[in-house]
Amino acid sequence: MNFLQLTNKHDHMKKVYYILLLIVLVAHQSCMNSVNDVDFPMTIKNSELTMFHGNTEKLIVENAKGFTTYKSTNEDVATVSPYGMVSAGIKGEANIIVESGAETAVCKVLVNTTINHIVEPCVDFGSDYETVKDKIKNAAEITEVNGNIVQTRNVENTIFRYAYLFKEGKLSSSCLPFPVQSSTAEIIDDFLAERYLPWNSFLYSPDKKVGVFTLDPEDGFLYVFYSPFCQTE
């Protein structure tokens, strides 16, 4: 094979190579365009949150189509900022609804409590004396004092005393007293904040049935009172 034939063969191979390269590039670009043209739905990467009172976490929204809005279905449990920052409130469940364009996504939020060894008193207000007595009798021995009930309970090696006060034979309030200089006194505010909502100088349960307040008469004890919640102006 002479030099001219070798040169022509080389030129031919180069042309074939460039044609193949062009085909590969066109195919790759076509594939990329197909991927880019896919309309992926909006999603929330952290779509299930387990949180504790006072915690915050930013929602990670992917494939939003435009301006994004956030809304909580239960702001007592979880609130959300205009920028998707979730803040945990009291114990419970809530959904964070995320909307962008015509799409909607949901984040489920579960708020748990961290202080669980404190057992709250019976709060069946309006129940008669015998009903309350029967309900609490198995927890510990009770003492009856002037138509009221006092009970001492040992919970995880901690002594709790419960007082149940009756008016005209019906439970009107419950009280949990403990020494000011105790481990319980140090955490009681956090314990209540995990479960109750603030209102003026009181706290109240989410169902608005129970009101709670603390009292420190400087007798060495701190008292947590539970009574029917009555919201007034």
C-alpha positions as CSV (number, residue, x, y, z in Angstrom):
1,M,0.0,0.0,0.0
2,N,1.5,3.3,-1.1
3,F,1.7,6.5,0.9
4,L,-1.3,8.1,-0.8
5,Q,-3.5,5.1,0.1
6,L,-2.3,5.2,3.7
7,T,-3.2,8.9,3.8
8,N,-6.6,8.4,2.4
9,K,-7.3,5.5,4.8
10,H,-6.2,7.7,7.7
11,D,-8.5,10.6,6.6
12,H,-11.3,8.2,6.3
13,M,-10.8,6.8,9.8
14,K,-10.7,10.4,11.1
15,K,-14.0,11.1,9.4
16,V,-15.6,8.0,10.9
17,Y,-14.3,8.9,14.4
18,Y,-15.7,12.4,14.2
19,I,-19.1,11.1,13.0
20,L,-19.2,8.6,15.8
21,L,-18.2,11.3,18.3
22,L,-20.9,13.6,17.0
23,I,-23.5,10.8,17.3
24,V,-22.4,10.2,20.9
25,L,-22.6,13.9,21.7
26,V,-26.0,14.3,20.2
27,A,-27.3,11.2,22.0
28,H,-25.9,12.5,25.3
29,Q,-27.4,15.9,24.8
30,S,-30.8,14.4,23.9
31,C,-30.7,12.3,27.1
32,M,-29.8,15.3,29.2
33,N,-32.7,17.3,27.7
34,S,-35.0,14.4,28.5
35,V,-33.9,14.4,32.1
36,N,-34.2,18.2,32.4
37,D,-37.7,18.0,30.9
38,V,-38.9,15.7,33.6
39,D,-41.4,17.5,35.9
40,F,-40.4,16.1,39.3
41,P,-43.0,16.6,42.1
42,M,-42.3,18.8,45.0
43,T,-41.2,16.8,48.1
44,I,-40.1,17.4,51.7
45,K,-36.9,15.6,52.4
46,N,-37.4,15.6,56.2
47,S,-41.2,14.9,55.9
48,E,-41.5,13.2,59.4
49,L,-40.1,15.0,62.4
50,T,-39.9,13.8,66.0
51,M,-39.1,16.8,68.2
52,F,-39.1,18.0,71.8
53,H,-40.4,21.2,73.4
54,G,-38.3,24.2,72.3
55,N,-36.5,22.4,69.4
56,T,-36.4,23.8,65.9
57,E,-35.7,22.3,62.5
58,K,-35.7,23.7,59.0
59,L,-37.8,21.9,56.4
60,I,-35.9,20.9,53.3
61,V,-38.2,21.4,50.3
62,E,-37.2,20.0,47.0
63,N,-38.5,20.8,43.5
64,A,-40.6,23.7,44.5
65,K,-42.2,25.4,41.5
66,G,-42.2,28.9,42.8
67,F,-43.1,30.9,45.9
68,T,-43.5,28.5,48.9
69,T,-45.9,28.9,51.8
70,Y,-46.0,27.0,55.1
71,K,-48.9,26.4,57.5
72,S,-49.4,24.3,60.7
73,T,-52.6,22.4,61.4
74,N,-51.9,22.7,65.2
75,E,-49.9,25.7,66.3
76,D,-50.0,24.6,70.0
77,V,-47.9,21.6,69.0
78,A,-45.8,23.1,66.2
79,T,-45.4,26.5,64.5
80,V,-43.6,27.2,61.3
81,S,-42.0,30.4,60.0
82,P,-42.5,31.9,56.5
83,Y,-39.1,30.3,55.7
84,G,-39.9,26.8,56.8
85,M,-38.4,26.7,60.3
86,V,-40.5,24.4,62.5
87,S,-40.6,25.1,66.3
88,A,-41.9,22.5,68.7
89,G,-44.5,23.4,71.3
90,I,-46.4,21.1,73.7
91,K,-46.8,17.3,73.4
92,G,-48.9,16.2,70.4
93,E,-49.1,15.9,66.7
94,A,-49.4,18.4,63.9
95,N,-49.0,18.6,60.1
96,I,-47.0,21.3,58.3
97,I,-48.7,22.0,54.9
98,V,-46.3,23.2,52.3
99,E,-47.7,24.8,49.1
100,S,-45.8,25.9,46.0
101,G,-47.6,26.7,42.7
102,A,-50.4,24.1,42.4
103,E,-48.5,21.5,44.5
104,T,-48.9,20.5,48.1
105,A,-46.6,18.5,50.4
106,V,-47.0,17.5,54.1
107,C,-44.6,17.1,56.9
108,K,-45.8,15.1,60.0
109,V,-44.6,16.5,63.3
110,L,-44.6,14.5,66.6
111,V,-43.6,16.4,69.7
112,N,-42.7,14.2,72.7
113,T,-41.9,15.0,76.3
114,T,-38.5,14.6,77.9
115,I,-39.6,14.6,81.6
116,N,-41.8,11.6,82.2
117,H,-41.3,10.3,85.7
118,I,-43.6,12.9,87.3
119,V,-47.1,11.5,87.6
120,E,-49.8,14.1,87.6
121,P,-52.8,13.9,90.0
122,C,-56.3,12.9,89.1
123,V,-58.1,15.8,87.4
124,D,-61.6,14.4,87.1
125,F,-63.1,17.6,88.5
126,G,-66.8,17.3,89.4
127,S,-66.5,13.6,90.2
128,D,-67.8,12.6,93.6
129,Y,-65.6,11.6,96.5
130,E,-66.1,7.8,96.2
131,T,-65.4,7.9,92.5
132,V,-62.1,9.7,92.9
133,K,-61.2,7.5,95.9
134,D,-61.8,4.3,93.9
135,K,-59.8,5.6,91.0
136,I,-56.6,6.4,92.9
137,K,-56.7,3.8,95.6
138,N,-54.5,1.2,93.8
139,A,-51.7,3.7,93.2
140,A,-50.9,4.0,97.0
141,E,-52.4,4.1,100.4
142,I,-54.7,7.1,100.9
143,T,-55.5,9.2,104.0
144,E,-58.8,10.9,104.5
145,V,-58.7,14.3,106.2
146,N,-61.8,16.4,106.8
147,G,-63.5,15.2,103.6
148,N,-60.4,15.5,101.5
149,I,-57.8,12.9,100.4
150,V,-54.1,12.9,100.9
151,Q,-51.9,10.3,99.1
152,T,-48.2,9.6,99.2
153,R,-46.7,7.8,96.2
154,N,-43.2,6.5,95.5
155,V,-42.4,7.0,91.8
156,E,-39.0,5.9,90.7
157,N,-37.6,6.4,94.2
158,T,-39.0,9.9,94.4
159,I,-41.8,10.7,97.0
160,F,-44.8,12.6,95.7
161,R,-47.7,13.7,97.8
162,Y,-51.0,14.4,96.3
163,A,-53.9,16.4,97.9
164,Y,-57.4,16.1,96.5
165,L,-59.8,18.8,97.7
166,F,-63.5,18.5,97.6
167,K,-66.3,21.0,97.7
168,E,-69.8,19.7,98.5
169,G,-68.6,16.2,97.8
170,K,-67.2,16.9,94.4
171,L,-63.5,17.2,93.4
172,S,-62.8,20.9,93.0
173,S,-58.9,20.9,92.8
174,S,-55.9,18.7,93.0
175,C,-52.5,19.7,94.4
176,L,-49.0,18.3,94.0
177,P,-46.6,19.8,96.7
178,F,-42.9,19.1,97.0
179,P,-39.9,20.6,98.7
180,V,-38.4,23.7,97.1
181,Q,-35.0,22.2,97.6
182,S,-35.7,19.1,95.5
183,S,-34.8,17.8,92.0
184,T,-38.5,18.0,91.1
185,A,-38.7,21.7,91.8
186,E,-35.7,22.3,89.5
187,I,-37.6,20.8,86.5
188,I,-41.2,21.4,87.2
189,D,-41.4,24.5,84.9
190,D,-40.0,22.4,82.0
191,F,-42.4,19.6,82.9
192,L,-45.4,21.8,82.7
193,A,-44.2,23.7,79.6
194,E,-44.1,20.4,77.7
195,R,-47.8,19.8,78.4
196,Y,-49.6,23.0,79.0
197,L,-50.2,26.3,77.3
198,P,-49.6,29.7,78.9
199,W,-52.4,32.2,79.7
200,N,-51.8,35.2,81.9
201,S,-50.2,33.8,85.1
202,F,-51.8,30.4,84.5
203,L,-51.3,27.4,82.3
204,Y,-54.1,25.4,80.7
205,S,-54.5,22.1,78.9
206,P,-55.0,22.0,75.1
207,D,-58.6,20.9,75.6
208,K,-59.2,23.9,77.9
209,K,-60.5,21.7,80.7
210,V,-57.6,21.9,83.2
211,G,-55.9,25.0,84.6
212,V,-52.6,24.9,86.3
213,F,-50.6,27.3,88.5
214,T,-47.7,27.1,90.9
215,L,-47.6,28.7,94.4
216,D,-44.5,29.3,96.6
217,P,-45.7,30.5,100.0
218,E,-42.1,30.4,101.3
219,D,-42.9,27.5,103.7
220,G,-40.3,25.3,102.1
221,F,-42.7,23.8,99.6
222,L,-43.7,24.5,96.1
223,Y,-47.3,23.7,95.2
224,V,-48.7,22.9,91.8
225,F,-52.5,23.3,91.7
226,Y,-54.8,21.8,89.2
227,S,-58.4,23.0,88.8
228,P,-61.1,23.5,86.2
229,F,-59.9,26.1,83.7
230,C,-62.1,29.1,83.5
231,Q,-61.0,31.7,81.0
232,T,-62.2,35.2,81.8
233,E,-61.3,38.6,80.4
